[in-house]
Amino acid sequence: MNKKPLAGLAALLPLASCADKAPQQPNIVFFLVDDFGWVDSSVQYGEELYPNNLRFNTPNMQRLSECSTVFGNAYACAVSTPTRTSIMTGMNAAHTRITNWTSVTRDTPSDATGGGFWMAEHKGSGDAAAGDLLSRPDWNLNGISPEPGVPNTQYANSLVQYLKDAGYFTVHVGKAHWAAAGTPGVNAYNHGFCVNIAGTMAGMPRDYSGMQNYGNTKERWNDFAVQNLTEYYGTQTHLTEALTREALKALDYPIKHKQPFYLYLASYATHTPIQPDERFAQKYRDAGMDEGQAAYASLVEGVDVSLGQVLDFLEEKGIAENTVVIFMTDNGGNSENKQKGGVLHTQNKPLREGKGSCYEGGIRVPLMIHVPGKTQVGRCSVPVICEDMFPTILDIAGVRGYKTVQELDGQSILPLVTGVGKGPDPERPLVFHYPHKWKPYDLEDIDFLSAVRVGDWKLVYRIKEGARSSLESLYPDTRRTAREAALELYNLKDDLGEEHNVAADYPEITARLADTLSGRLSRWNASMPVVVQTGKTAPLPNQL
């Protein structure tokens, strides 16, 4: 493939390959937010508005919801990179084997049991800490690759390349985080983007402040410093505002040349570090929030204002009636980070837990889609998932008959928006897989989890308990107790907060969902953690 400069070294390619093609297709704006929870706005995604929906000022999200199909049962992965790579490839994360976030450095595990990012941060080493039951799985820690043969990657054709080939002017702004540095997948241009602003291997910003050059100072620079924003250095411009301005500047070219565009605006907010956007923070302090809560609230409002600026721009340029807008987040809200203030593990209520977890708080996310003149406005309850975005966006763009080197798992959900055609079966299985230890300390409801949802039923597999039940060194009663603890069954219609495990009451449904989850994981050759004592991979749920 034709190699391009590394992402972050240049914002604009020569535009010849992206110019002067004018098929009659709608513009598409994909507005992706980071670590933003299901109840972090005033938009009603659930059956009712919950107290947490009323914490933040989000009038522009509300504005978009009033002309969109609002998906109340939309899902992403538990952490960032798996979602972002599923969007780009149309594959489930268990299928790509990209089940955790990619490190900034090639061939370096990012999980807490991997001897890489977290171990380096916390002065540890090795595949598992002393006394750990499980060590990290063999996974595609280098992310996706547009070229074959790159170790520890999923080779795939990119969604964006198909759009570019169909005549779209493709713009990336903000967080990329698809692959590790030193691999072709880290480069936005290699995926088909005509413009790349600030997209690198980094999964978080070094700093949100223009006064700190977004981390590009001699004292503070590291791989997370945000690139391509030099004109804002030394100013009061918050990162979210700078990225929004640059995104709208990048659209001048396709608008002038009457070319359809695809804008992927992936905000770094609301990821850590939780630093206040001082345009908005003081009113939340005045309302009685602690500093962490006020800082997070200000990041949320900054994202909302960014969305509003994009919507206003589309109207001012007279292109709103031909521009599809998709609003989504990459995983559930972070509920265990002290920087956010408040009470840990409660920020996503009524959902259980948050980012990193396969419980609803970690994977159920906001999703709105507006297709001008064709949208069935209102709430859609059909469960959908992040890999659906690949075929959906190509469906919106009118791209047909494409062939991919990868097997697609997603289905177009455009029929659910327009009411034309057949959408996904509400009973199709949706699989979630996080076979990792997230942090260098134990997080019981976050680490080593898999899950499957079928209709209203959801099975959660606690892999650590499954591994414990496989150890012959345990007494029979202990092994039996571990087996029983490994599988949890919830009826989400009746128990949104996953408070009542009914596996013992519905053994046939539990067994059926265990077979479904095991079948998918087995067919996809999904990564599983290793039982330290035996050196074998942890059992699948139907092997207990």
C-alpha positions in Angstrom: 0.0 0.0 0.0 1.1 3.6 -0.5 2.8 4.7 2.7 1.9 8.1 4.1 3.6 10.3 6.8 3.1 9.2 10.4 0.0 10.6 12.0 0.7 13.6 14.1 3.6 14.9 11.8 1.3 16.5 9.3 -2.3 17.7 9.3 -2.9 17.8 5.6 -2.0 15.5 2.7 -1.7 16.7 -0.8 -5.4 16.7 -1.8 -5.2 15.4 -5.3 -6.5 11.9 -4.4 -9.3 13.4 -2.3 -10.5 16.2 -4.6 -13.1 17.0 -7.2 -15.3 13.9 -7.0 -18.9 14.8 -6.7 -21.3 11.9 -6.4 -24.7 12.8 -4.9 -24.2 11.4 -1.4 -25.1 12.9 1.9 -22.4 14.4 4.1 -21.8 12.4 7.3 -20.6 13.7 10.7 -19.7 11.1 13.2 -19.4 12.8 16.6 -17.7 10.4 19.0 -17.2 11.3 22.7 -14.7 9.6 25.0 -15.7 8.0 28.4 -19.1 9.6 28.3 -21.8 7.7 30.2 -25.4 6.8 29.3 -26.8 9.2 31.8 -24.3 12.0 31.3 -26.8 14.2 29.4 -30.4 15.3 29.6 -31.3 13.0 26.7 -33.6 10.3 27.7 -32.1 7.0 26.5 -33.9 4.9 29.1 -37.6 4.3 29.9 -37.5 7.4 32.1 -35.2 10.3 33.0 -33.0 9.4 36.0 -31.5 11.8 38.6 -28.1 11.5 36.9 -29.6 12.8 33.7 -30.1 16.2 35.3 -26.6 16.9 36.5 -25.1 18.7 33.4 -26.1 21.4 30.9 -26.5 19.7 27.5 -28.9 21.6 25.4 -27.3 20.7 22.1 -27.5 17.0 22.7 -31.1 17.5 23.6 -31.5 19.5 20.4 -30.1 16.7 18.3 -32.2 14.1 20.1 -35.4 15.9 19.1 -34.7 15.2 15.4 -33.0 11.8 15.8 -33.6 8.2 16.4 -32.4 7.7 19.9 -31.1 4.2 20.6 -31.9 3.3 24.2 -30.1 -0.1 24.0 -26.9 0.9 22.2 -23.6 -0.8 23.1 -19.9 -0.3 22.7 -17.0 -2.2 24.2 -15.8 -1.8 27.8 -12.8 0.3 26.8 -11.7 2.6 24.0 -9.6 0.9 21.3 -11.9 -2.1 20.9 -14.8 0.1 20.1 -12.8 2.4 17.8 -11.4 -0.6 15.9 -14.8 -2.3 15.7 -16.2 0.9 14.1 -13.4 0.9 11.6 -13.6 -2.9 10.7 -17.2 -3.9 11.4 -15.9 -6.8 13.6 -16.7 -7.6 17.2 -13.8 -7.0 19.5 -13.6 -10.6 20.5 -13.3 -11.4 16.8 -10.5 -8.9 16.2 -8.8 -10.1 19.4 -8.3 -6.4 20.2 -9.8 -6.6 23.6 -8.0 -3.8 25.4 -6.6 -0.4 24.6 -3.4 -0.3 22.6 -0.3 1.0 24.1 1.6 3.9 22.6 4.6 1.5 22.0 4.5 -1.4 19.6 4.5 -4.9 21.1 3.8 -3.5 24.6 0.8 -4.8 26.5 -1.4 -2.2 28.1 -3.2 -4.3 30.6 -2.3 -4.5 34.3 -1.1 -8.1 34.0 0.9 -7.5 30.9 4.3 -6.2 32.1 3.7 -3.1 30.0 1.9 0.3 30.5 0.5 -0.2 33.9 3.5 -2.2 35.2 5.9 0.4 34.0 3.8 3.1 35.7 3.7 1.1 38.9 7.2 -0.3 38.9 6.2 -3.9 38.5 7.0 -6.5 35.9 6.0 -9.9 34.6 2.8 -11.5 33.3 1.1 -11.7 36.6 1.6 -10.3 40.1 2.4 -12.8 42.9 -0.8 -14.5 44.0 -2.8 -13.6 40.8 -5.1 -16.4 39.6 -4.9 -15.2 35.9 -2.3 -13.7 33.6 -3.0 -11.7 30.5 -4.3 -13.4 27.3 -2.6 -13.5 23.9 -4.4 -10.6 22.2 -3.8 -8.3 19.2 -2.0 -5.7 21.3 -0.9 -3.7 18.2 -4.5 -3.0 17.1 -5.7 -2.9 13.5 -3.6 -2.9 10.3 -4.5 -1.9 6.8 -1.6 -4.1 5.7 -1.3 -7.9 6.2 1.5 -9.7 8.0 2.0 -7.2 10.9 2.4 -9.2 14.1 -0.4 -8.9 16.8 -2.8 -7.0 14.6 -6.1 -7.6 12.9 -5.7 -7.0 9.1 -8.8 -5.3 7.8 -10.1 -3.0 5.2 -11.1 0.3 6.6 -14.6 1.8 6.6 -13.0 5.2 5.7 -11.1 3.8 2.6 -14.4 2.7 1.2 -15.9 6.2 1.7 -12.8 7.8 0.1 -13.0 5.5 -2.8 -16.7 6.4 -3.2 -15.8 10.1 -3.5 -15.9 11.3 0.1 -13.5 13.9 1.4 -12.6 12.2 4.7 -11.5 14.2 7.8 -10.2 12.9 11.1 -10.1 15.2 14.1 -9.2 14.3 17.6 -8.5 10.9 19.2 -7.6 8.0 16.9 -6.2 5.2 19.2 -6.5 2.3 16.7 -3.0 1.0 16.9 0.4 1.2 18.4 3.2 3.5 17.2 5.5 1.8 14.7 2.7 -0.1 12.9 0.8 1.1 9.8 -2.5 1.1 11.6 -1.5 4.1 13.7 -1.5 6.3 10.6 -4.9 7.9 9.8 -3.9 8.4 6.1 -3.3 4.6 5.7 -6.9 4.1 6.6 -8.2 6.5 3.9 -8.4 9.8 5.7 -7.6 12.9 3.5 -7.0 15.1 6.6 -5.7 14.1 10.0 -5.7 16.6 12.9 -4.4 15.3 16.3 -4.9 11.6 15.6 -2.0 9.5 16.9 -1.4 6.4 19.0 -2.4 8.4 22.1 -5.5 7.3 24.0 -5.7 10.4 26.2 -4.5 14.0 26.1 -1.4 15.1 28.1 -3.2 18.3 28.9 -6.5 20.1 27.9 -5.1 23.6 28.2 -3.7 25.8 25.5 -1.6 27.5 28.1 0.2 24.2 28.5 0.4 23.7 24.7 -1.7 20.6 25.2 1.3 18.9 26.8 3.9 20.1 24.2 6.3 21.8 26.7 9.8 20.8 27.5 8.9 20.0 31.0 5.8 18.0 30.4 6.0 16.4 26.9 5.3 12.7 26.5 3.6 10.5 23.9 0.2 11.8 24.9 0.9 15.4 24.0 -1.7 16.5 21.4 -0.4 17.4 18.0 -1.3 19.8 15.1 -2.6 22.6 17.3 0.4 25.0 17.4 -1.6 28.1 16.6 -3.4 27.7 20.0 -0.3 27.4 22.1 -0.1 29.9 24.9 -3.8 30.8 24.6 -6.8 30.1 26.8 -8.3 27.8 24.2 -9.5 24.6 25.6 -8.6 21.4 23.7 -12.2 20.7 22.8 -12.7 24.2 21.4 -9.5 24.0 19.4 -10.4 20.6 17.8 -13.8 21.9 16.9 -12.4 25.0 15.2 -10.0 22.9 13.2 -12.7 20.4 12.2 -14.8 23.2 10.8 -11.9 24.7 9.0 -11.2 21.4 7.3 -14.7 21.3 5.9 -14.1 24.5 3.9 -12.5 22.5 1.1 -15.2 19.9 0.4 -17.9 22.5 0.8 -16.2 24.8 -1.7 -15.8 22.0 -4.2 -19.3 20.6 -3.6 -17.8 17.2 -2.5 -19.5 15.0 0.1 -17.5 14.7 3.3 -17.1 12.4 6.2 -16.1 14.1 9.4 -15.0 11.9 12.2 -14.8 14.3 15.1 -13.5 12.2 18.1 -13.2 14.4 21.1 -10.6 13.6 23.7 -13.0 14.8 26.3 -14.3 13.5 28.7 -11.2 11.2 29.2 -8.8 11.7 32.1 -7.0 13.9 33.1 -10.2 15.5 34.5 -9.2 19.1 34.1 -11.8 21.9 34.2 -12.9 23.8 31.1 -13.0 27.2 32.8 -15.6 28.4 30.4 -18.1 26.4 32.3 -16.7 25.1 35.6 -17.6 27.9 38.0 -21.3 27.5 37.8 -21.0 23.8 38.8 -18.8 24.8 41.7 -21.4 27.4 42.7 -24.1 24.7 42.5 -22.2 22.7 45.2 -20.2 20.2 43.2 -16.8 19.3 44.5 -13.8 20.2 42.3 -13.7 16.8 40.5 -17.4 16.8 39.8 -17.3 20.4 38.6 -14.3 19.7 36.3 -16.0 16.7 34.7 -19.3 18.6 34.3 -17.4 21.4 32.5 -15.8 18.8 30.1 -19.3 17.5 29.4 -20.6 21.0 28.7 -17.6 21.7 26.5 -18.5 18.7 24.3 -22.1 19.8 24.2 -21.1 23.2 23.0 -18.8 21.6 20.4 -21.7 19.6 19.1 -23.8 22.8 18.9 -21.1 24.6 17.0 -21.0 21.8 14.4 -24.8 21.8 14.1 -24.8 25.6 13.7 -22.1 25.4 11.1 -24.1 23.0 9.0 -27.1 25.3 9.1 -25.0 28.4 8.3 -23.4 26.7 5.3 -26.8 25.6 4.0 -25.9 21.9 4.1 -27.8 20.7 7.2 -30.5 19.2 5.0 -27.9 16.9 3.3 -25.8 16.0 6.3 -26.3 12.9 8.5 -25.2 13.3 12.1 -24.3 10.4 14.3 -23.6 10.9 18.0 -22.0 8.1 20.0 -19.6 7.4 22.8 -16.8 4.8 22.9 -17.6 3.1 26.3 -19.5 3.7 29.5 -18.6 6.5 31.8 -15.6 6.0 34.1 -16.9 5.2 37.6 -13.8 4.3 39.5 -11.5 7.3 38.9 -11.2 9.6 41.9 -10.5 12.6 39.6 -14.2 12.8 38.8 -15.1 13.4 42.4 -18.3 12.3 44.0 -18.9 8.7 45.1 -17.0 6.0 43.1 -19.0 3.4 41.2 -22.2 5.4 41.3 -21.8 7.9 38.4 -23.7 5.7 35.9 -26.6 4.7 38.0 -29.1 3.2 37.5 -26.6 1.2 35.5 -24.1 -1.0 37.3 -20.4 -0.1 37.3 -18.7 1.8 34.4 -15.8 1.8 32.0 -13.8 -1.5 31.8 -16.8 -3.5 32.9 -19.1 -5.8 31.0 -22.0 -4.8 33.3 -24.3 -2.2 31.7 -22.5 0.9 33.0 -19.4 -0.1 31.1 -20.9 -1.0 27.8 -24.3 0.7 27.3 -23.8 4.0 25.6 -25.6 7.0 24.1 -26.3 6.8 20.3 -28.4 9.1 18.2 -28.7 9.2 14.4 -30.3 11.9 12.4 -30.9 11.4 8.6 -32.5 14.5 7.2 -36.0 14.0 5.9 -35.9 10.2 6.7 -35.6 9.9 10.4 -38.2 8.1 12.6 -37.9 10.5 15.5 -38.1 8.9 18.9 -36.6 6.2 21.0 -35.7 2.8 19.5 -35.4 -0.1 21.9 -33.7 -2.6 19.5 -30.3 -3.6 20.9 -27.4 -2.4 18.6 -23.6 -2.5 18.9 -20.6 -0.5 17.8 -19.6 -2.9 14.9 -22.9 -2.0 13.3 -21.5 1.4 12.5 -19.4 0.1 9.6 -22.2 -1.3 7.5 -24.6 1.5 8.6 -22.3 4.3 7.5 -21.6 2.6 4.1 -25.4 2.1 3.8 -26.0 5.8 4.5 -23.3 6.7 1.9 -24.9 4.4 -0.7 -21.8 2.2 -1.0 -22.9 -1.2 -2.2 -21.3 -4.4 -3.2 -18.1 -3.9 -1.3 -15.9 -6.8 -0.4 -13.7 -7.0 2.8 -10.8 -9.2 3.7 -12.3 -9.4 7.2 -15.6 -11.2 8.1 -18.1 -8.6 9.1 -20.1 -9.0 12.3 -22.1 -5.8 12.3 -25.4 -5.2 10.5 -26.8 -1.9 9.1 -29.1 -0.3 11.5 -30.2 2.4 9.0 -33.6 0.6 8.6 -34.2 1.2 12.3 -33.7 5.0 11.6 -35.7 5.3 8.4 -38.2 2.6 8.7 -37.3 1.3 5.3 -36.0 -2.2 5.0 -35.3 -4.8 7.6 -33.1 -4.0 10.5 -31.3 -6.4 12.9 -33.3 -9.0 14.8 -34.0 -7.7 18.3 -33.1 -11.2 19.6 -29.7 -11.5 17.9 -26.8 -12.2 20.4 -24.5 -9.3 21.3 -21.1 -10.3 22.7 -18.9 -8.3 25.0 -15.4 -9.5 26.1 -12.9 -8.0 28.4 -10.4 -10.8 29.4 -8.0 -8.5 31.1 -7.1 -6.9 34.4 -7.7 -3.2 33.9 -5.7 -1.6 36.8 -2.8 -2.8 39.0 -5.3 -3.3 41.8 -8.3 -5.6 41.8 -11.6 -4.4 40.5 -14.1 -7.2 41.1 -16.9 -6.0 38.8 -14.5 -4.8 36.0 -11.7 -7.3 35.6 -11.9 -10.5 33.5 -15.5 -10.5 32.3 -17.5 -11.6 29.3 -21.1 -11.2 28.5 -23.8 -11.9 26.0 -27.2 -10.2 25.6 -30.1 -12.0 23.8 -33.3 -10.1 23.9 -34.0 -9.0 27.5 -31.7 -11.7 28.9 -28.0 -11.1 29.7 -25.5 -13.6 30.9 -22.3 -12.3 32.6 -19.4 -14.7 32.8 -16.9 -14.0 35.6 -13.8 -15.6 34.1 -11.9 -15.6 37.3 -14.5 -17.7 39.0 -14.6 -20.0 36.0 -10.9 -20.4 36.2 -11.1 -21.1 39.9 -13.6 -23.9 39.3 -11.2 -25.6 36.9 -8.4 -26.0 39.5 -8.2 -29.7 40.6 -6.4 -28.5 43.7 -9.6 -27.1 45.1 -12.0 -29.2 47.2 -15.1 -30.3 45.3 -17.4 -28.1 47.3 -15.2 -25.1 46.6 -15.1 -25.9 42.9 -18.9 -26.2 42.8 -19.3 -22.8 44.5 -16.9 -21.2 42.0 -18.9 -22.7 39.1 -22.1 -21.3 40.5 -20.5 -17.9 41.0 -19.1 -17.8 37.5 -22.4 -17.4 35.7 -24.9 -14.6 36.4 -28.2 -14.1 34.6 -30.2 -10.9 34.5 -33.4 -9.8 32.9 -32.6 -6.3 31.8 -36.3 -5.4 31.2 -37.0 -6.0 34.9 -33.6 -5.4 36.4 -31.7 -2.6 34.5 -29.2 -2.3 37.4 -28.3 -6.0 37.3 -29.0 -6.4 41.0 -30.7 -9.7 41.0 -28.8 -12.7 39.6 -31.5 -15.2 38.6 -29.3 -17.9 37.1 -30.4 -20.5 39.7 -34.1 -19.7 38.8 -33.6 -20.1 35.1 -31.0 -22.9 34.6 -32.1 -23.6 31.0 -31.7 -20.0 29.9 -28.4 -19.8 31.7 -27.2 -22.9 29.9 -28.4 -21.7 26.5 -26.7 -18.3 26.8 -23.5 -20.0 28.1 -23.6 -22.1 24.9 -24.2 -19.0 22.8 -21.4 -17.0 24.3 -19.0 -20.0 24.2 -19.9 -20.7 20.6 -19.0 -17.2 19.5 -15.8 -17.0 21.5 -14.7 -20.4 20.2 -15.6 -19.6 16.5 -13.7 -16.3 16.7 -10.7 -17.9 18.5 -11.2 -15.1 21.1 -8.4 -14.3 23.5 -8.7 -15.9 27.0 -6.6 -15.2 30.1 -4.2 -17.9 31.3 -4.7 -19.8 34.6 -1.3 -19.2 36.3 -1.3 -22.5 38.3 -2.0 -24.7 35.2 -0.6 -22.7 32.3 -3.9 -23.3 30.4 -6.4 -20.8 29.1 -9.4 -20.2 31.3 -12.4 -22.4 30.4 -15.3 -21.1 28.3 -18.6 -20.7 30.1 -20.1 -24.0 28.8 -17.0 -25.9 29.9 -17.5 -25.3 33.6 
